[in-house]
């Protein structure tokens, strides 16, 4: 029997020649760049790390896919832009994804389906998730070739809109929606993720934030006993519980500080000084920095508060931060505190480019496990970007740009008797960069 090959109708002729498009290209994939991920994943060991935290109670005789294989396939799919389990119902036959997951493109077993992955997402208990969180912190520490002298941890939270009556879902007046409000912690210099924790849709209290930082810092110190740690965050992390814990642990901190009537009175002379200087100098804007000792009623001790005062033709504006770091007020505010703005880009890449807000399961355990999977995809994309030539524009590209340039590549895969051939497009525009990245990943080893 002759098999009917479908064609693409309706294409307009070009230069008087008819266009004939047929689906007869062979074993093609549109995600050839996924073949770069196995080298990165083997070196990091994310799949085995997460899988080791979950007890596999399935019958071995009836088991086709290991937990590590399922986690690996799910992270590869998320990194390539397929954030839903349903996507694996089609990708399970994709030759590039099968090769990336260690299976031959034609004769190898197909990957797992959506129902299998959904059962995996509901398998971890809260104890297993706790072990996963600590393991992700260990992964962060192990990713450094040498122990750093000091690190800066940026902590912040973001909204994650819910999709029904889900556990931990609350109405948040600030976002005017029902949501979760997960906390993310990144290392500032490298952009590496430390921890992503799903939590109710409300602002974290001081006790909760201190408890989270307690687990993170103690786990880091377990790996690096002598590392200097500085924590940065906005105003709602400047609570007595957080600052006292960090002081007890010998950690530095620099937080935004919400204004109040007393701080306003303290800052009035500074605002007047900046306004007078602007008038005398005839400048459009004058910025000044001041510091003072300050103790709120809820604080157990006096702490250093720095004020940034800016005078313009529209009046004076004042912002406060609180810190235990030494140094000049201007340097602490502009060079250290304001640098935490990069944290917004890290959250954007985690939330927008890996779609980590697809937490649509009912149980919070399943949603937290999804968040770990998306953090694993973040690691893959982050390390792929770091493999780009050092002075190339790719080092500062967004994850979406990296995905479009180096993952969405058409490839033809042919399985022969003794080898598998992979044909990439001759017109691929970023050939040199791709070759350099693949060589860098291979040189790093497992």
C-alpha positions as CSV (number, residue, x, y, z in Angstrom):
1,X,0.0,0.0,0.0
2,X,1.2,3.5,-0.8
3,X,1.4,5.8,2.1
4,X,-0.1,9.2,1.5
5,X,2.4,12.0,2.4
6,X,0.6,15.2,3.5
7,X,1.6,18.5,2.0
8,X,1.3,22.2,3.0
9,X,-1.3,23.9,0.8
10,X,-1.8,27.5,-0.1
11,X,1.8,28.6,-0.7
12,X,2.2,31.5,-3.1
13,X,4.5,31.0,-6.1
14,X,7.9,32.7,-6.2
15,X,9.4,34.1,-9.4
16,X,6.8,32.2,-11.3
17,X,7.7,28.8,-9.8
18,X,5.2,26.8,-7.8
19,X,6.1,25.9,-4.2
20,X,5.6,22.3,-3.2
21,X,6.0,21.6,0.5
22,X,5.6,18.0,1.7
23,X,6.2,16.3,5.1
24,X,8.8,13.9,3.8
25,X,12.0,15.3,5.3
26,X,12.7,12.3,7.5
27,X,13.7,12.2,11.2
28,X,13.8,15.9,11.8
29,X,13.7,17.9,15.0
30,X,13.3,21.6,15.6
31,X,15.2,21.4,18.9
32,X,18.6,20.2,17.9
33,X,20.3,22.4,20.6
34,X,18.9,20.1,23.3
35,X,21.9,17.8,22.6
36,X,24.1,20.4,24.4
37,X,22.2,19.8,27.7
38,X,23.4,16.2,28.5
39,X,27.0,17.3,29.1
40,X,25.8,20.1,31.4
41,X,23.4,17.9,33.2
42,X,25.9,15.1,33.8
43,X,28.3,17.6,35.3
44,X,25.7,19.2,37.6
45,X,23.9,15.9,38.4
46,X,20.6,17.7,38.9
47,X,18.4,14.8,37.9
48,X,20.1,12.2,40.0
49,X,20.2,14.7,42.9
50,X,16.5,15.3,42.9
51,X,15.6,11.7,42.2
52,X,17.7,10.5,45.2
53,X,15.4,12.5,47.5
54,X,12.3,10.6,46.5
55,X,11.7,7.0,47.5
56,X,10.6,5.0,44.5
57,X,7.9,2.6,45.7
58,X,6.9,1.4,42.2
59,X,7.2,-2.3,41.2
60,X,10.6,-2.6,39.5
61,X,9.2,-5.3,37.2
62,X,6.6,-2.9,35.8
63,X,8.9,0.2,35.7
64,X,10.0,1.5,32.4
65,X,11.3,5.0,33.3
66,X,13.4,5.9,36.3
67,X,12.7,9.0,38.3
68,X,16.0,10.4,37.2
69,X,15.1,9.9,33.5
70,X,11.7,11.6,34.0
71,X,13.2,14.6,35.8
72,X,15.9,14.9,33.1
73,X,13.4,14.8,30.2
74,X,11.1,17.3,32.0
75,X,13.9,19.8,32.6
76,X,15.2,19.5,29.0
77,X,11.7,20.2,27.8
78,X,11.2,23.2,30.1
79,X,14.6,24.7,29.1
80,X,13.5,24.4,25.4
81,X,10.3,26.2,26.1
82,X,7.9,23.3,26.7
83,X,6.7,24.0,30.2
84,X,3.7,21.7,30.4
85,X,3.6,18.0,31.0
86,X,1.2,17.7,28.0
87,X,4.1,18.7,25.7
88,X,5.8,15.4,26.4
89,X,2.9,13.5,24.7
90,X,4.5,14.8,21.4
91,X,8.1,15.3,22.4
92,X,8.4,11.7,23.6
93,X,8.8,10.7,20.0
94,X,11.2,13.6,19.0
95,X,14.6,12.2,17.9
96,X,16.7,15.0,19.4
97,X,15.0,14.7,22.8
98,X,15.4,10.9,22.8
99,X,19.1,11.2,22.0
100,X,19.5,13.9,24.7
101,X,17.9,11.5,27.2
102,X,20.2,8.7,26.3
103,X,17.9,6.8,23.9
104,X,18.5,6.0,20.2
105,X,16.4,8.1,17.9
106,X,14.7,5.3,16.1
107,X,15.2,1.9,17.9
108,X,15.3,3.4,21.4
109,X,12.3,3.4,23.7
110,X,10.1,6.5,23.5
111,X,10.1,8.9,26.4
112,X,7.5,9.1,29.1
113,X,4.0,10.5,28.6
114,X,2.1,13.1,30.5
115,X,0.2,10.8,32.9
116,X,3.6,9.2,34.0
117,X,5.1,12.7,34.6
118,X,2.0,13.8,36.5
119,X,2.3,10.9,38.8
120,X,6.0,11.8,39.4
121,X,5.0,15.4,40.3
122,X,2.7,14.1,43.0
123,X,5.2,11.5,44.4
124,X,7.4,13.7,46.6
125,X,6.4,14.2,50.3
126,X,7.1,17.3,52.2
127,X,10.1,15.6,53.7
128,X,11.4,14.7,50.3
129,X,10.9,18.3,49.2
130,X,12.9,19.5,52.2
131,X,15.8,17.3,51.2
132,X,15.5,18.6,47.6
133,X,15.8,22.2,48.8
134,X,18.9,21.4,50.8
135,X,20.3,19.5,47.9
136,X,19.8,22.5,45.6
137,X,21.8,24.6,48.0
138,X,24.6,21.9,47.9
139,X,24.4,22.0,44.1
140,X,24.9,25.8,44.2
141,X,28.0,25.3,46.4
142,X,29.4,22.5,44.3
143,X,29.1,24.5,41.1
144,X,32.1,26.7,42.1
145,X,35.6,25.4,41.1
146,X,37.1,27.1,44.2
147,X,35.5,28.3,47.4
148,X,34.8,32.1,47.2
149,X,36.0,34.4,49.9
150,X,32.6,36.1,50.0
151,X,29.2,35.9,48.4
152,X,26.2,38.2,48.2
153,X,22.7,36.6,48.4
154,X,19.8,38.6,46.9
155,X,16.4,37.6,48.4
156,X,13.1,38.7,47.0
157,X,9.6,37.4,46.4
158,X,7.2,37.7,43.4
159,X,3.6,37.0,42.6
160,X,2.5,33.7,41.0
161,X,-1.1,33.8,39.9
162,X,-3.1,30.7,40.9
163,X,-5.5,28.7,38.7
164,X,-8.3,27.8,41.1
165,X,-8.8,26.7,44.7
166,X,-5.2,25.6,45.2
167,X,-3.4,25.0,48.5
168,X,-1.6,28.1,49.8
169,X,-3.5,30.4,47.4
170,X,-4.4,33.7,49.1
171,X,-5.7,37.0,47.9
172,X,-3.0,39.7,47.8
173,X,-4.2,43.2,47.8
174,X,-0.9,44.6,46.4
175,X,-1.2,42.4,43.3
176,X,-5.1,42.5,43.4
177,X,-5.3,38.8,42.7
178,X,-5.2,35.4,44.2
179,X,-1.7,34.1,44.1
180,X,1.3,32.4,45.6
181,X,4.2,34.5,46.6
182,X,7.4,32.4,46.2
183,X,10.7,33.5,47.6
184,X,13.8,33.4,45.4
185,X,17.4,33.6,46.5
186,X,20.2,34.1,44.0
187,X,23.9,34.7,44.3
188,X,24.5,38.2,43.0
189,X,27.9,37.9,41.2
190,X,27.2,34.8,39.2
191,X,23.4,34.8,38.9
192,X,23.3,31.2,40.2
193,X,20.0,30.1,41.9
194,X,20.3,29.1,45.5
195,X,16.7,28.4,46.5
196,X,13.2,28.9,45.2
197,X,10.5,28.3,47.8
198,X,6.7,28.2,47.1
199,X,4.8,29.9,49.9
200,X,1.3,31.5,50.5
201,X,0.3,34.6,48.6
202,X,1.2,37.1,51.3
203,X,4.2,39.1,52.4
204,X,6.6,37.0,54.4
205,X,6.8,37.9,58.1
206,X,10.1,38.5,59.8
207,X,10.1,35.1,61.6
208,X,9.4,33.3,58.3
209,X,12.1,35.2,56.4
210,X,14.6,34.6,59.2
211,X,13.7,30.9,59.3
212,X,14.3,30.5,55.5
213,X,17.7,32.4,55.7
214,X,18.6,30.2,58.7
215,X,18.3,27.0,56.6
216,X,20.1,28.6,53.6
217,X,23.0,30.1,55.5
218,X,23.6,27.1,57.7
219,X,23.6,24.8,54.7
220,X,26.1,27.1,52.8
221,X,28.3,27.2,55.9
222,X,28.2,23.4,56.1
223,X,29.9,23.4,52.7
224,X,32.0,26.6,53.1
225,X,32.6,27.2,56.8
226,X,34.7,30.4,56.4
227,X,32.8,32.2,53.6
228,X,31.7,35.8,54.2
229,X,28.0,36.2,53.5
230,X,26.1,39.4,52.8
231,X,22.3,39.4,52.3
232,X,20.5,42.1,50.3
233,X,16.8,42.7,50.1
234,X,14.1,45.4,50.0
235,X,12.3,47.0,52.9
236,X,10.0,44.2,54.1
237,X,13.1,42.0,54.9
238,X,14.5,44.7,57.2
239,X,12.8,43.1,60.2
240,X,14.3,42.7,63.7
241,X,14.2,38.9,63.4
242,X,16.2,38.9,60.1
243,X,18.8,41.5,61.2
244,X,19.4,39.9,64.6
245,X,19.8,36.4,63.1
246,X,22.3,37.7,60.5
247,X,24.2,39.6,63.2
248,X,24.4,36.5,65.3
249,X,25.7,34.5,62.4
250,X,28.4,37.1,61.6
251,X,26.7,37.9,58.2
252,X,26.5,41.3,56.6
253,X,23.2,42.8,55.4
254,X,21.9,45.8,53.5
255,X,18.1,46.3,53.3
256,X,15.8,49.0,52.2
257,X,14.1,50.7,55.1
258,X,10.5,51.9,54.9
259,X,10.1,55.5,56.0
260,X,8.1,56.7,59.1
261,X,7.4,59.9,60.9
262,X,10.6,59.8,63.0
263,X,12.8,59.1,60.0
264,X,11.1,61.9,58.1
265,X,11.9,64.4,61.0
266,X,15.5,63.2,61.0
267,X,15.8,63.7,57.3
268,X,14.3,67.2,57.1
269,X,17.6,69.0,57.6
270,X,19.2,66.8,55.0
271,X,16.4,67.6,52.5
272,X,16.8,71.3,53.2
273,X,20.6,71.1,52.7
274,X,20.2,69.3,49.3
275,X,17.6,71.9,48.2
276,X,19.8,74.8,49.1
277,X,22.8,73.2,47.3
278,X,20.8,72.8,44.2
279,X,19.7,76.4,44.2
280,X,23.2,77.7,44.8
281,X,24.8,75.4,42.2
282,X,21.9,76.0,39.7
283,X,21.8,72.4,38.8
284,X,18.8,70.4,37.8
285,X,19.4,67.8,40.4
286,X,21.5,67.4,43.5
287,X,22.0,64.1,45.3
288,X,23.4,63.8,48.8
289,X,24.1,60.9,51.2
290,X,23.9,61.0,55.0
291,X,24.1,58.4,57.7
292,X,23.0,58.2,61.3
293,X,22.5,55.8,64.2
294,X,18.9,54.8,64.5
295,X,16.9,52.4,66.7
296,X,13.3,51.6,66.1
297,X,11.1,50.6,69.0
298,X,11.1,46.9,67.9
299,X,14.9,46.9,67.5
300,X,17.1,45.6,70.3
301,X,20.0,47.8,69.3
302,X,21.0,50.9,67.4
303,X,21.9,50.3,63.7
304,X,23.3,52.4,60.9
305,X,20.8,54.0,58.6
306,X,21.8,55.7,55.4
307,X,19.7,58.3,53.6
308,X,19.8,59.1,49.9
309,X,18.4,62.7,49.4
310,X,17.7,64.0,45.9
311,X,16.6,67.5,45.3
312,X,15.0,68.6,42.0
313,X,12.8,71.4,40.8
314,X,9.8,69.3,42.0
315,X,11.0,69.0,45.6
316,X,13.1,66.7,47.6
317,X,12.9,62.9,47.8
318,X,14.5,60.7,50.5
319,X,15.1,57.0,50.7
320,X,16.6,55.0,53.6
321,X,18.6,51.8,53.9
322,X,19.8,49.9,57.0
323,X,23.1,48.0,57.0
324,X,25.9,46.7,59.2
325,X,28.5,47.0,56.5
326,X,31.4,49.4,56.8
327,X,32.1,52.0,54.2
328,X,31.1,55.4,52.8
329,X,27.4,56.1,52.5
330,X,27.4,56.8,48.8
331,X,29.3,53.6,48.0
332,X,27.1,51.5,50.1
333,X,23.9,52.9,48.6
334,X,24.9,53.3,44.9
335,X,27.4,50.5,44.4
336,X,26.1,47.8,46.8
337,X,22.4,48.3,47.5
338,X,21.3,49.6,44.1
339,X,23.1,46.7,42.4
340,X,20.4,44.4,43.8
341,X,18.3,45.7,40.9
342,X,19.8,42.9,38.9
343,X,17.8,40.5,41.0
344,X,14.7,41.6,39.1
345,X,16.3,40.2,35.9
346,X,17.1,36.9,37.6
347,X,13.5,36.5,38.8
348,X,12.3,37.5,35.3
349,X,14.4,34.8,33.7
350,X,13.2,32.2,36.2
351,X,9.6,33.2,36.0
352,X,9.2,34.4,32.5
353,X,11.7,32.4,30.4
354,X,11.4,29.1,32.2
355,X,7.7,29.6,33.0
356,X,8.1,28.8,36.6
357,X,4.7,30.3,37.4
358,X,3.0,27.2,35.8
359,X,2.2,26.0,39.3
360,X,-1.3,24.8,38.4
361,X,-1.5,21.6,40.6
362,X,-3.9,21.5,43.5
363,X,-1.4,20.2,46.1
364,X,1.4,22.5,47.2
365,X,3.9,19.6,47.2
366,X,3.4,19.0,43.5
367,X,3.8,22.8,42.8
368,X,6.9,23.0,44.9
369,X,8.4,20.1,43.0
370,X,7.6,21.8,39.8
371,X,9.4,24.9,41.1
372,X,12.5,22.7,41.6
373,X,12.2,21.4,38.1
374,X,12.1,24.9,36.7
375,X,15.1,25.8,38.8
376,X,16.9,22.8,37.2
377,X,16.0,24.2,33.8
378,X,17.3,27.6,34.9
379,X,20.6,25.9,35.8
380,X,20.8,24.4,32.3
381,X,20.2,27.7,30.5
382,X,22.5,29.5,32.9
383,X,25.4,27.1,32.3
384,X,24.7,27.1,28.5
385,X,25.1,30.9,28.5
386,X,28.3,30.7,30.6
387,X,29.7,28.3,27.9
388,X,29.5,31.1,25.3
389,X,32.8,32.8,24.4
390,X,33.8,35.1,27.2
391,X,33.7,38.4,25.3
392,X,30.7,37.6,23.1
393,X,27.3,39.3,23.3
394,X,25.8,35.9,24.3
395,X,27.2,36.2,27.8
396,X,24.7,38.9,28.6
397,X,21.8,37.6,26.4
398,X,18.5,36.7,28.0
399,X,17.5,33.0,28.3
400,X,14.9,33.6,25.5
401,X,17.6,34.8,23.2
402,X,19.9,31.9,24.1
403,X,16.9,29.5,23.4
404,X,16.1,31.0,20.0
405,X,19.7,31.0,18.9
406,X,21.1,27.8,20.2
407,X,18.2,25.4,21.0
408,X,15.7,26.0,18.2
409,X,17.9,24.4,15.5
410,X,16.5,22.1,12.9
411,X,18.4,18.8,12.7
412,X,18.1,15.6,10.7
413,X,18.9,12.5,12.7
414,X,19.7,9.2,11.1
415,X,20.4,6.0,13.0
416,X,22.9,3.7,11.2
417,X,24.3,0.4,12.2
418,X,27.4,1.7,13.9
419,X,26.7,5.4,14.5
420,X,24.0,8.1,14.6
421,X,24.5,11.0,12.2
422,X,23.2,14.4,13.0
423,X,22.9,16.9,10.1
424,X,22.6,20.6,11.1
425,X,21.6,23.3,8.6
426,X,24.4,24.6,6.4
427,X,22.8,28.1,6.7
428,X,22.8,28.1,10.5
429,X,23.9,31.7,11.4
430,X,25.7,31.1,14.7
431,X,27.9,28.2,13.8
432,X,31.1,29.5,15.3
433,X,29.5,30.3,18.7
434,X,27.7,26.9,18.8
435,X,30.9,25.0,18.1
436,X,32.8,27.0,20.8
437,X,30.0,26.4,23.3
438,X,29.9,22.6,22.6
439,X,33.7,22.5,23.0
440,X,33.6,24.4,26.3
441,X,30.9,22.0,27.7
442,X,32.9,19.0,26.6
443,X,36.1,20.3,28.1
444,X,34.4,20.8,31.5
445,X,33.9,17.1,31.7
446,X,31.3,15.1,33.7
